[in-house]
Amino acid sequence: MQRILDYFPQLTPHQRTQLEQLDPLYREWNERINVISRKDIDQLYEHHVLHSLSIARLVRFAPGAEVLDLGTGGGFPGIPLAILFPETNFWLVDGRGKKIKVVQAVAEALELQNVRALHSRAEELKHHFDFVLSRAVARLDKLVNWTGRVLKKKQQHGLPNGLIALKGGRVIEEIEDLHNRHYTEIYPLSDFFTESYFTEKYIVYVQG
C-alpha cells in the first residue's frame, strides 16, 4: 500500500481508505472464488493495484466519461481506476459470472457509485465508450475487432478515444499484426515505476 501512496500522493483520505480495503476484501473472496492466484495475493498492491493505476500516467479520465474494462476478471484495472477517478463512469464486463459476482461485491463494499458490473460478452455490448481498457485478455488484433464499434465519436480528452491495453511479452509482434491499420503507441511501465515487476510490461494505446 505504501508504494501506491508514494506514486499517488494526491489521494484523498477516503481514497486511501478504499484502497486499504482491497486487501481484506480480495483475500476473503479468494477463499471462495479464485480471482487472484494464490502466489499473487500477497503482491496485490504491486502486481494488480499499481499495475492498474499505471493507466492514470497516460490519461486522466474526465468527469462523466464512460470507460469500459473489457474482461475485467476480478476487477482490474477497473476497480482501482474507479477509486482514483470517482466522477468517471466505469463499466466492468466479463463473460464469467463468478468473476462479476466478486466485482459487484467489492464495488458495493467500497460504495463505488461509479461502477457498473455486467456479465456479458464484448459482442453483446450496445453502449458506447470514450475508452476501452484491457488487461491480459486477448491479442491486440482481437481486441481492436471487439472494441472498435463501441467507441464514441465525440472526444473529450486530449488523448483521442481508443483502446488502452496493459500488455507484456511479445507486444511488438502484436502491434505488427495490426498491419499499420491503426495508430498505436507503446509506453514501458518501467518509465513510470521502479519496481522490477514492471520490466517488460507496457501500456499499448490504439487510437479508435
C-alpha positions as semicolon CSV with decimal commas, in nm:
position;residue;x (nm);y (nm);z (nm)
1;M;0,000;0,000;0,000
2;Q;0,286;0,239;0,075
3;R;0,404;0,206;-0,286
4;I;0,067;0,336;-0,403
5;L;0,094;0,639;-0,175
6;D;0,448;0,709;-0,292
7;Y;0,339;0,722;-0,657
8;F;0,000;0,885;-0,598
9;P;0,047;1,126;-0,306
10;Q;-0,258;1,329;-0,411
11;L;-0,501;1,060;-0,292
12;T;-0,769;1,180;-0,054
13;P;-0,815;1,013;0,286
14;H;-1,131;0,847;0,152
15;Q;-0,947;0,707;-0,150
16;R;-0,670;0,577;0,075
17;T;-0,926;0,402;0,292
18;Q;-1,089;0,244;-0,012
19;L;-0,754;0,119;-0,141
20;E;-0,664;-0,021;0,201
21;Q;-0,989;-0,220;0,200
22;L;-0,889;-0,402;-0,119
23;D;-0,654;-0,644;0,055
24;P;-0,901;-0,789;0,308
25;L;-1,182;-0,789;0,051
26;Y;-0,987;-0,984;-0,209
27;R;-0,843;-1,222;0,047
28;E;-1,193;-1,301;0,169
29;W;-1,330;-1,356;-0,181
30;N;-1,025;-1,553;-0,290
31;E;-1,114;-1,813;-0,028
32;R;-1,445;-1,868;-0,210
33;I;-1,368;-1,792;-0,573
34;N;-1,016;-1,793;-0,715
35;V;-0,993;-1,446;-0,867
36;I;-0,623;-1,391;-0,797
37;S;-0,362;-1,667;-0,800
38;R;-0,262;-1,791;-0,454
39;K;0,101;-1,689;-0,507
40;D;-0,005;-1,340;-0,619
41;I;-0,245;-1,241;-0,343
42;D;0,043;-1,125;-0,121
43;Q;0,154;-0,896;-0,405
44;L;-0,192;-0,748;-0,460
45;Y;-0,089;-0,383;-0,442
46;E;0,214;-0,407;-0,671
47;H;0,101;-0,670;-0,922
48;H;-0,264;-0,569;-0,952
49;V;-0,347;-0,229;-0,800
50;L;-0,037;-0,034;-0,905
51;H;-0,037;-0,214;-1,241
52;S;-0,395;-0,096;-1,295
53;L;-0,321;0,260;-1,187
54;S;-0,041;0,288;-1,444
55;I;-0,312;0,384;-1,693
56;A;-0,353;0,710;-1,500
57;R;0,000;0,801;-1,611
58;L;-0,129;0,805;-1,969
59;V;-0,469;0,969;-1,935
60;R;-0,675;1,145;-1,669
61;F;-1,032;1,041;-1,731
62;A;-1,276;1,330;-1,743
63;P;-1,578;1,364;-1,515
64;G;-1,874;1,198;-1,684
65;A;-1,658;0,996;-1,923
66;E;-1,761;0,635;-1,997
67;V;-1,484;0,375;-1,968
68;L;-1,519;0,003;-2,043
69;D;-1,299;-0,252;-1,865
70;L;-1,331;-0,549;-2,100
71;G;-1,260;-0,890;-1,946
72;T;-1,223;-0,734;-1,603
73;G;-1,175;-1,065;-1,420
74;G;-1,179;-0,978;-1,051
75;G;-1,199;-0,605;-1,124
76;F;-0,865;-0,498;-1,265
77;P;-0,789;-0,238;-1,386
78;G;-1,143;-0,105;-1,335
79;I;-1,179;-0,104;-0,955
80;P;-0,855;0,082;-0,872
81;L;-0,921;0,334;-1,150
82;A;-1,278;0,388;-1,030
83;I;-1,134;0,477;-0,689
84;L;-0,889;0,720;-0,847
85;F;-1,150;0,879;-1,077
86;P;-1,473;0,888;-0,875
87;E;-1,653;1,114;-1,126
88;T;-1,586;0,883;-1,424
89;N;-1,827;0,601;-1,508
90;F;-1,667;0,257;-1,530
91;W;-1,834;-0,045;-1,688
92;L;-1,664;-0,367;-1,576
93;V;-1,758;-0,652;-1,809
94;D;-1,667;-1,020;-1,807
95;G;-1,808;-1,334;-1,963
96;R;-1,760;-1,530;-1,640
97;G;-2,043;-1,482;-1,397
98;K;-1,839;-1,582;-1,091
99;K;-1,590;-1,305;-1,157
100;I;-1,864;-1,045;-1,195
101;K;-2,014;-1,159;-0,865
102;V;-1,686;-1,067;-0,696
103;V;-1,664;-0,733;-0,878
104;Q;-2,017;-0,642;-0,769
105;A;-1,944;-0,735;-0,409
106;V;-1,618;-0,538;-0,396
107;A;-1,776;-0,232;-0,558
108;E;-2,064;-0,243;-0,309
109;A;-1,831;-0,284;-0,012
110;L;-1,631;0,019;-0,126
111;E;-1,951;0,213;-0,203
112;L;-1,831;0,284;-0,556
113;Q;-2,126;0,459;-0,717
114;N;-1,939;0,493;-1,048
115;V;-1,902;0,119;-1,119
116;R;-2,140;-0,097;-1,318
117;A;-2,056;-0,469;-1,332
118;L;-2,201;-0,672;-1,620
119;H;-2,193;-1,041;-1,705
120;S;-2,167;-1,005;-2,081
121;R;-1,958;-1,073;-2,389
122;A;-1,795;-0,797;-2,592
123;E;-2,015;-0,872;-2,892
124;E;-2,331;-0,812;-2,688
125;L;-2,248;-0,459;-2,574
126;K;-2,460;-0,180;-2,719
127;H;-2,332;0,113;-2,511
128;H;-2,056;0,344;-2,639
129;F;-1,743;0,448;-2,451
130;D;-1,461;0,701;-2,454
131;F;-1,202;0,432;-2,386
132;V;-1,184;0,054;-2,368
133;L;-0,937;-0,094;-2,119
134;S;-0,794;-0,443;-2,125
135;R;-0,554;-0,637;-1,902
136;A;-0,429;-0,980;-2,012
137;V;-0,744;-1,061;-2,210
138;A;-0,651;-1,123;-2,574
139;R;-0,416;-1,024;-2,853
140;L;-0,438;-0,669;-2,986
141;D;-0,592;-0,764;-3,321
142;K;-0,881;-0,938;-3,146
143;L;-0,925;-0,652;-2,901
144;V;-0,938;-0,398;-3,182
145;N;-1,202;-0,604;-3,364
146;W;-1,412;-0,633;-3,050
147;T;-1,390;-0,273;-2,936
148;G;-1,388;-0,054;-3,247
149;R;-1,765;-0,047;-3,279
150;V;-1,827;0,062;-2,916
151;L;-1,605;0,371;-2,914
152;K;-1,771;0,712;-2,909
153;K;-1,710;0,955;-3,194
154;K;-1,724;1,258;-2,966
155;Q;-1,392;1,343;-2,800
156;Q;-1,347;1,495;-2,454
157;H;-0,985;1,406;-2,369
158;G;-0,652;1,523;-2,503
159;L;-0,587;1,159;-2,594
160;P;-0,829;1,053;-2,870
161;N;-1,079;0,780;-2,785
162;G;-0,937;0,432;-2,823
163;L;-0,813;0,108;-2,671
164;I;-0,571;0,108;-2,375
165;A;-0,423;-0,237;-2,312
166;L;-0,188;-0,347;-2,036
167;K;0,050;-0,588;-2,204
168;G;0,363;-0,794;-2,153
169;G;0,564;-1,035;-2,362
170;R;0,591;-1,001;-2,740
171;V;0,397;-0,681;-2,766
172;I;0,583;-0,560;-3,077
173;E;0,464;-0,868;-3,267
174;E;0,105;-0,791;-3,169
175;I;0,139;-0,434;-3,292
176;E;0,289;-0,555;-3,620
177;D;-0,010;-0,787;-3,665
178;L;-0,231;-0,476;-3,690
179;H;-0,055;-0,405;-4,024
180;N;-0,049;-0,028;-3,966
181;R;-0,428;-0,011;-3,986
182;H;-0,441;0,179;-3,658
183;Y;-0,226;0,444;-3,494
184;T;-0,053;0,289;-3,193
185;E;0,182;0,399;-2,918
186;I;0,368;0,190;-2,662
187;Y;0,465;0,305;-2,312
188;P;0,706;0,096;-2,098
189;L;0,583;0,080;-1,740
190;S;0,944;0,092;-1,627
191;D;0,929;0,462;-1,726
192;F;0,665;0,512;-1,457
193;F;0,762;0,270;-1,179
194;T;1,098;0,147;-1,046
195;E;0,989;-0,200;-0,929
196;S;1,141;-0,489;-1,126
197;Y;0,794;-0,639;-1,176
198;F;0,723;-0,373;-1,437
199;T;1,022;-0,459;-1,654
200;E;0,893;-0,569;-1,996
201;K;0,538;-0,459;-1,913
202;Y;0,371;-0,196;-2,125
203;I;0,068;0,016;-2,194
204;V;-0,034;-0,008;-2,558
205;Y;-0,264;0,264;-2,689
206;V;-0,455;0,204;-3,013
207;Q;-0,649;0,501;-3,147
208;G;-1,008;0,422;-3,236
